[in-house]
């Protein structure tokens, strides 16, 4: 049986779903005690520290 080529819509869905999975994997929360500890130098940690300071003042 010949291999049929995907239609444009299906090709698009294939790539979009692959990218969504990639983004979801990157965006998962880090669990406590996991080996991939969140860096203290990354922007998210800096933002959280500043937010905590502002909440403490308020």
Secondary structure, 3 states (H helix, E strand, C coil): CCCCCCCHHHHHHHHHHHHHHHHHHHCCCCCCCCCCCCCCCCHHHHHHHHHHHHHHHC
